């Protein structure tokens, strides 16, 4: 699975949310820095070439839908990020978020409880 650019990932988030969409429907979901219609169309075609979306044709118009599940992409993305930025250590990742005060002691206790229940 190829890595997505930030813009491609933003567009995939919309397509996952909508489940199926024409380019104009994706465009309507973009609230900031809205690209030109043709630019957005090109981004979506790139997503198709990378194997993330497919489409149903309605004349000259295409309705796109995801063929890679969000959960599948998230798992690969997180594994790659942990490998790259945290030396493949989940402990280093959790420690980072604790130091940055992005996770509380209570949340850590909840995570431990979840782990112990498994």
C-alpha positions as CSV (number, residue, x, y, z in Angstrom):
1,X,0.0,0.0,0.0
2,X,1.5,3.3,-1.1
3,X,1.7,6.2,1.3
4,X,-0.7,9.1,0.8
5,X,0.1,12.8,0.7
6,X,-1.5,15.0,3.3
7,X,-4.0,16.2,0.7
8,X,-4.8,12.7,-0.5
9,X,-5.3,11.6,3.1
10,X,-7.7,14.5,3.7
11,X,-9.7,13.5,0.6
12,X,-9.7,9.8,1.7
13,X,-11.1,10.9,5.1
14,X,-14.0,12.5,3.2
15,X,-14.6,9.5,0.9
16,X,-14.5,7.1,3.9
17,X,-17.1,9.4,5.7
18,X,-19.4,9.6,2.7
19,X,-18.9,6.0,1.6
20,X,-19.5,6.9,-2.0
21,X,-19.3,10.3,-3.6
22,X,-19.1,12.3,-6.8
23,X,-16.3,14.9,-7.0
24,X,-18.7,17.7,-6.4
25,X,-19.9,16.0,-3.2
26,X,-16.3,15.7,-2.0
27,X,-15.8,19.3,-2.8
28,X,-18.7,20.3,-0.7
29,X,-17.1,18.7,2.3
30,X,-13.9,20.7,2.1
31,X,-14.3,23.8,4.3
32,X,-10.8,25.3,4.1
33,X,-8.4,25.8,1.2
34,X,-10.9,24.4,-1.3
35,X,-9.0,23.2,-4.4
36,X,-10.2,23.8,-7.9
37,X,-12.6,21.2,-9.2
38,X,-10.0,19.8,-11.7
39,X,-7.3,19.6,-9.0
40,X,-9.6,17.7,-6.7
41,X,-10.6,15.4,-9.6
42,X,-6.9,14.7,-10.3
43,X,-6.3,13.9,-6.6
44,X,-9.1,11.4,-6.6
45,X,-7.8,9.8,-9.8
46,X,-4.4,9.5,-8.1
47,X,-6.2,7.7,-5.2
48,X,-7.6,5.4,-7.8
49,X,-4.2,4.7,-9.3
50,X,-2.8,4.0,-5.8
51,X,-5.6,1.5,-5.2
52,X,-7.5,3.4,-2.6
53,X,-10.7,4.1,-4.5
54,X,-12.7,2.7,-7.4
55,X,-15.7,4.1,-9.1
56,X,-19.0,3.4,-10.8
57,X,-19.5,5.3,-14.1
58,X,-22.6,7.2,-14.8
59,X,-22.0,8.5,-18.3
60,X,-19.0,10.8,-18.1
61,X,-19.4,11.1,-14.3
62,X,-17.8,8.9,-11.8
63,X,-19.0,8.1,-8.3
64,X,-16.1,7.1,-6.2
65,X,-16.0,4.7,-3.3
66,X,-13.2,3.4,-1.0
67,X,-11.7,0.0,-1.6
68,X,-9.2,0.3,1.3
69,X,-10.8,0.3,4.7
70,X,-10.0,3.2,7.0
71,X,-9.1,0.7,9.8
72,X,-6.6,-1.0,7.4
73,X,-5.0,2.3,6.5
74,X,-4.9,3.4,10.1
75,X,-3.1,0.2,11.2
76,X,-0.5,0.5,8.5
77,X,0.0,4.3,9.2
78,X,0.3,3.8,12.9
79,X,2.8,0.9,12.6
80,X,4.9,3.0,10.2
81,X,4.8,6.0,12.5
82,X,5.8,4.0,15.5
83,X,8.6,2.3,13.6
84,X,9.8,5.7,12.2
85,X,9.4,8.0,15.2
86,X,9.4,5.8,18.3
87,X,12.0,3.2,17.4
88,X,9.3,0.5,17.0
89,X,8.4,0.9,20.7
90,X,4.9,1.4,21.8
91,X,6.3,2.2,25.3
92,X,8.2,5.1,23.7
93,X,5.1,6.3,22.0
94,X,2.9,6.3,25.1
95,X,5.7,7.9,27.1
96,X,5.9,10.7,24.5
97,X,2.2,11.4,24.8
98,X,2.4,11.3,28.5
99,X,5.2,13.8,28.5
100,X,3.3,16.1,26.1
101,X,0.3,15.8,28.4
102,X,-1.8,14.4,25.6
103,X,-2.8,11.4,27.7
104,X,-3.8,11.5,31.4
105,X,-2.9,9.0,34.2
106,X,-6.6,8.1,34.3
107,X,-6.5,7.2,30.5
108,X,-3.4,5.2,31.1
109,X,-5.2,3.3,33.9
110,X,-8.1,2.6,31.5
111,X,-5.7,1.3,28.9
112,X,-4.0,-1.0,31.5
113,X,-7.5,-2.3,32.4
114,X,-8.2,-3.0,28.8
115,X,-4.9,-4.9,28.4
116,X,-5.5,-6.9,31.6
117,X,-9.0,-8.0,30.4
118,X,-7.5,-9.5,27.3
